[in-house]
Amino acid sequence: MSLYFDKDVELRPHTIDPCGRLVARVIVDGQDAGLELLKQGLRWVYEKHVGEALDEIQAGYLDAQADARSEKAGLWQDPEPMPRWEWCKQERVTPQSQSV
C-alpha cells in the first residue's frame, strides 16, 4: 500500500500479548495506520485489546469498522467474513482431523 510503503513508522506500544507479540498503534505521517486499514475494510478490530485503549481510540476503531461493514468495504464484501484469529484456530484443528 502506498500509504505505508517506504515510510518511517512510529510505534506506540500498548502491551505484550500472551504469545509475546507487541500490541501497538502504528503511526505513519501522523496517521493511525490501523484506523486507516479499518476504514478501508482491510482489518478487524481486535476486541481483546481494543477495550484497553483510550475511549477515543476505541470509539474511532469501532466506528470505522462499523462504517466499513455497512459499506461492504474490503473483507466485508464476504457474506460470512471470519476474523484471522478464528481462522487460525480452525486451521490448527483441521490438519489433525484430516490425517490420512
ROSE-4610 file (N, C-alpha, C; in Angstrom, 1 decimal, always signed):
// ROSE-4610
residu = [M/M/M/S/S/S/L/L/L/Y/Y/Y/F/F/F/D/D/D/K/K/K/D/D/D/V/V/V/E/E/E/L/L/L/R/R/R/P/P/P/H/H/H/T/T/T/I/I/I/D/D/D/P/P/P/C/C/C/G/G/G/R/R/R/L/L/L/V/V/V/A/A/A/R/R/R/V/V/V/I/I/I/V/V/V/D/D/D/G/G/G/Q/Q/Q/D/D/D/A/A/A/G/G/G/L/L/L/E/E/E/L/L/L/L/L/L/K/K/K/Q/Q/Q/G/G/G/L/L/L/R/R/R/W/W/W/V/V/V/Y/Y/Y/E/E/E/K/K/K/H/H/H/V/V/V/G/G/G/E/E/E/A/A/A/L/L/L/D/D/D/E/E/E/I/I/I/Q/Q/Q/A/A/A/G/G/G/Y/Y/Y/L/L/L/D/D/D/A/A/A/Q/Q/Q/A/A/A/D/D/D/A/A/A/R/R/R/S/S/S/E/E/E/K/K/K/A/A/A/G/G/G/L/L/L/W/W/W/Q/Q/Q/D/D/D/P/P/P/E/E/E/P/P/P/M/M/M/P/P/P/R/R/R/W/W/W/E/E/E/W/W/W/C/C/C/K/K/K/Q/Q/Q/E/E/E/R/R/R/V/V/V/T/T/T/P/P/P/Q/Q/Q/S/S/S/Q/Q/Q/S/S/S/V/V/V]
num = [1/1/1/2/2/2/3/3/3/4/4/4/5/5/5/6/6/6/7/7/7/8/8/8/9/9/9/10/10/10/11/11/11/12/12/12/13/13/13/14/14/14/15/15/15/16/16/16/17/17/17/18/18/18/19/19/19/20/20/20/21/21/21/22/22/22/23/23/23/24/24/24/25/25/25/26/26/26/27/27/27/28/28/28/29/29/29/30/30/30/31/31/31/32/32/32/33/33/33/34/34/34/35/35/35/36/36/36/37/37/37/38/38/38/39/39/39/40/40/40/41/41/41/42/42/42/43/43/43/44/44/44/45/45/45/46/46/46/47/47/47/48/48/48/49/49/49/50/50/50/51/51/51/52/52/52/53/53/53/54/54/54/55/55/55/56/56/56/57/57/57/58/58/58/59/59/59/60/60/60/61/61/61/62/62/62/63/63/63/64/64/64/65/65/65/66/66/66/67/67/67/68/68/68/69/69/69/70/70/70/71/71/71/72/72/72/73/73/73/74/74/74/75/75/75/76/76/76/77/77/77/78/78/78/79/79/79/80/80/80/81/81/81/82/82/82/83/83/83/84/84/84/85/85/85/86/86/86/87/87/87/88/88/88/89/89/89/90/90/90/91/91/91/92/92/92/93/93/93/94/94/94/95/95/95/96/96/96/97/97/97/98/98/98/99/99/99/100/100/100]
x = [+0.8/+0.0/+0.9/+0.6/+1.4/+1.3/+0.2/+0.1/+1.3/+1.8/+2.9/+4.2/+4.2/+5.4/+6.6/+7.7/+8.9/+8.8/+8.1/+8.0/+8.4/+8.8/+9.1/+7.8/+7.8/+6.7/+7.0/+6.1/+6.2/+5.3/+5.9/+5.1/+4.8/+3.5/+3.1/+2.6/+3.6/+3.3/+2.2/+1.5/+0.4/+0.6/+0.9/+1.2/+1.9/+2.2/+2.7/+1.6/+1.2/+0.2/+0.7/-0.1/+0.4/+1.3/+1.3/+2.2/+3.5/+3.7/+4.9/+5.0/+3.8/+3.8/+3.5/+4.1/+3.9/+2.5/+1.7/+0.5/+0.7/+0.6/+0.9/+0.1/+0.0/-0.6/+0.6/+0.3/+1.3/+0.9/+1.8/+1.6/+2.5/+1.9/+2.7/+2.3/+3.2/+3.0/+1.8/+1.8/+0.8/-0.6/-0.7/-2.0/-1.9/-2.9/-3.0/-3.3/-2.2/-2.3/-3.4/-3.6/-4.7/-6.1/-6.3/-7.5/-7.8/-6.8/-6.9/-7.3/-6.6/-7.0/-8.4/-8.8/-10.2/-11.2/-10.9/-11.8/-11.9/-10.8/-10.9/-11.4/-11.7/-12.2/-11.2/-9.9/-8.8/-8.3/-9.0/-8.6/-9.8/-9.7/-10.7/-10.2/-11.2/-10.9/-10.6/-9.5/-9.1/-9.7/-10.9/-11.7/-11.0/-10.1/-9.4/-8.6/-8.0/-7.2/-7.8/-8.7/-9.3/-9.9/-10.5/-11.1/-10.1/-8.8/-7.8/-7.3/-7.7/-7.3/-8.1/-7.6/-8.3/-9.7/-10.7/-12.0/-12.1/-11.4/-11.4/-10.9/-9.9/-9.3/-10.3/-10.9/-11.9/-13.0/-13.6/-14.7/-14.3/-13.2/-12.7/-12.6/-12.0/-11.8/-13.1/-13.9/-15.2/-16.1/-16.1/-16.9/-16.4/-15.1/-14.5/-14.9/-14.8/-15.2/-16.7/-17.5/-19.0/-19.3/-18.6/-18.8/-18.4/-17.2/-16.7/-17.6/-18.1/-19.0/-20.3/-20.9/-22.1/-22.0/-20.7/-20.5/-20.0/-19.8/-19.3/-18.0/-17.1/-15.8/-14.8/-13.9/-12.8/-13.3/-12.9/-13.3/-14.8/-15.5/-16.9/-17.7/-17.1/-17.7/-18.2/-17.4/-17.7/-19.0/-19.9/-21.1/-20.9/-19.8/-19.5/-18.0/-17.6/-16.1/-15.7/-14.5/-14.0/-12.8/-12.8/-11.6/-10.3/-9.2/-7.9/-7.7/-8.0/-7.7/-8.6/-9.9/-10.8/-10.3/-9.9/-9.4/-8.1/-7.2/-6.0/-6.4/-7.4/-7.8/-8.4/-9.1/-9.7/-8.6/-7.6/-6.5/-5.7/-5.5/-4.8/-5.5/-6.8/-7.6/-7.8/-8.0/-8.3/-7.2/-5.9/-4.9/-4.9/-5.1/-5.0/-6.2/-7.4/-8.6/-8.6/-7.7/-7.7/-6.6/-6.1/-4.9/-5.4/-4.4/-4.7/-4.4]
y = [-1.2/+0.0/+1.2/+2.2/+3.4/+4.2/+4.0/+4.8/+4.5/+3.3/+2.9/+2.5/+2.3/+1.8/+2.8/+2.3/+3.1/+4.4/+4.2/+5.4/+5.0/+5.9/+5.7/+5.6/+4.7/+4.5/+4.8/+5.1/+5.3/+4.3/+3.5/+2.5/+3.1/+3.0/+3.5/+2.2/+1.6/+0.3/+0.4/-0.6/-0.7/-1.8/-3.0/-4.2/-5.3/-6.3/-7.6/-8.6/-9.3/-10.3/-11.6/-12.5/-13.8/-14.6/-14.3/-15.0/-14.3/-13.2/-12.4/-11.4/-11.1/-10.1/-8.7/-7.7/-6.4/-5.9/-5.3/-4.7/-3.2/-2.6/-1.2/-0.5/+0.8/+1.6/+1.9/+1.9/+2.3/+3.6/+4.6/+5.9/+6.1/+6.5/+6.8/+8.2/+9.1/+10.5/+11.1/+10.8/+11.4/+10.7/+9.7/+8.9/+7.6/+7.2/+5.9/+4.8/+4.0/+3.1/+2.1/+1.6/+0.7/+1.2/+2.5/+3.1/+3.3/+3.6/+3.7/+2.4/+1.3/+0.0/-0.4/-0.1/-0.3/+0.4/+1.6/+2.4/+1.8/+1.1/+0.5/-0.9/-1.4/-2.7/-3.8/-3.4/-4.3/-5.0/-4.8/-5.4/-5.4/-6.2/-6.3/-5.5/-5.0/-4.5/-5.8/-5.8/-7.0/-6.6/-7.1/-6.7/-7.1/-8.1/-8.5/-7.3/-6.5/-5.4/-4.0/-3.9/-2.5/-2.0/-2.8/-2.4/-1.8/-2.0/-1.5/-0.1/+0.3/+1.6/+2.7/+3.9/+5.1/+5.1/+5.7/+5.7/+6.3/+7.4/+8.0/+7.0/+6.2/+5.3/+4.1/+3.6/+2.6/+3.0/+4.2/+4.7/+4.8/+5.4/+5.6/+4.3/+3.3/+2.0/+1.3/+1.3/+0.6/+1.2/+2.6/+3.3/+3.1/+3.0/+2.8/+1.4/+0.4/-0.9/-1.0/-0.4/-0.4/+0.3/+1.4/+2.1/+1.2/+0.6/-0.3/-1.5/-2.0/-3.2/-2.8/-1.6/-1.2/-0.8/-0.4/-0.1/-1.3/-2.4/-3.7/-3.4/-2.7/-2.4/-3.6/-3.9/-4.8/-6.2/-6.7/-8.0/-8.2/-7.0/-7.1/-7.4/-7.5/-8.0/-9.4/-10.2/-11.6/-11.7/-12.5/-12.6/-13.2/-14.0/-14.5/-14.4/-13.2/-13.0/-13.6/-14.1/-14.8/-14.0/-13.6/-13.0/-13.9/-13.3/-14.0/-15.0/-14.5/-15.3/-16.6/-16.4/-17.6/-18.6/-18.0/-18.8/-19.6/-19.0/-19.6/-20.8/-20.6/-21.7/-22.8/-22.5/-23.6/-24.3/-23.6/-24.2/-25.2/-24.8/-25.6/-26.9/-26.9/-28.1/-29.0/-28.4/-29.1/-30.0/-29.7/-30.6/-31.9/-31.9/-33.0/-33.9/-33.3/-34.1/-34.7/-34.2/-34.7/-35.7/-36.3/-37.2/-38.4/-38.9/-39.9/-41.3]
z = [+0.0/+0.0/+0.0/-0.8/-0.9/+0.4/+1.1/+2.4/+3.3/+3.3/+4.2/+3.6/+2.3/+1.6/+1.7/+2.1/+2.2/+3.0/+4.2/+5.1/+6.5/+7.2/+8.6/+9.4/+10.4/+11.2/+12.7/+13.5/+14.9/+15.6/+16.5/+17.2/+18.6/+18.9/+20.3/+21.0/+21.7/+22.4/+23.4/+23.5/+24.4/+25.4/+25.0/+25.8/+25.1/+25.7/+25.1/+25.3/+24.3/+24.4/+25.0/+25.3/+25.9/+25.0/+23.7/+22.8/+22.6/+23.4/+23.3/+22.2/+21.6/+20.5/+21.0/+20.4/+20.8/+20.3/+21.1/+20.7/+20.7/+19.6/+19.5/+18.4/+18.5/+17.4/+16.5/+15.2/+14.2/+13.6/+13.7/+13.2/+12.0/+10.9/+9.7/+9.2/+9.1/+8.7/+9.5/+10.8/+11.7/+11.6/+10.8/+10.7/+11.4/+12.0/+12.7/+11.5/+11.3/+10.2/+10.4/+11.6/+11.9/+11.7/+12.0/+11.8/+10.3/+9.5/+8.1/+7.4/+7.9/+7.4/+7.7/+8.9/+9.3/+8.4/+8.1/+7.2/+5.9/+5.4/+4.1/+4.1/+5.3/+5.5/+5.3/+5.6/+5.4/+6.7/+7.8/+9.0/+10.0/+11.0/+12.1/+13.3/+14.1/+15.4/+16.3/+16.9/+17.8/+19.2/+19.4/+20.6/+21.9/+21.8/+23.1/+23.6/+22.8/+23.2/+23.1/+22.2/+22.0/+23.3/+24.1/+25.3/+26.3/+26.1/+27.0/+26.5/+25.3/+24.7/+25.3/+25.0/+25.4/+24.7/+25.4/+24.9/+23.5/+23.2/+21.8/+20.8/+21.1/+20.2/+20.0/+21.0/+20.9/+20.0/+20.3/+19.5/+18.0/+17.8/+16.4/+15.7/+16.3/+15.7/+15.4/+16.5/+16.3/+15.3/+15.3/+14.3/+12.9/+12.7/+11.4/+10.9/+11.8/+11.4/+11.0/+11.8/+11.5/+10.2/+9.9/+8.6/+7.5/+7.6/+6.5/+6.3/+7.4/+7.3/+6.6/+7.0/+6.4/+4.9/+4.5/+3.1/+2.3/+3.0/+2.4/+1.8/+2.5/+2.0/+2.4/+1.5/+1.8/+2.2/+3.4/+3.8/+4.1/+4.2/+4.5/+3.2/+2.1/+0.9/+1.0/+1.8/+2.0/+2.9/+2.5/+3.3/+4.7/+4.9/+6.2/+6.5/+6.7/+6.9/+8.3/+8.3/+9.5/+10.0/+11.3/+11.8/+11.7/+11.5/+11.4/+12.5/+13.7/+14.9/+14.9/+14.4/+14.3/+13.3/+12.1/+11.0/+11.5/+12.3/+12.8/+13.7/+14.6/+15.4/+14.6/+13.6/+12.8/+12.0/+11.5/+10.8/+11.7/+13.0/+13.9/+14.2/+14.2/+14.4/+13.2/+12.0/+10.8/+10.3/+10.3/+9.7/+10.6/+11.8/+12.7/+12.4/+12.1/+11.9/+10.4/+9.6/+8.2/+7.9/+8.9/+8.7/+7.8/+7.0/+6.0/+6.6]
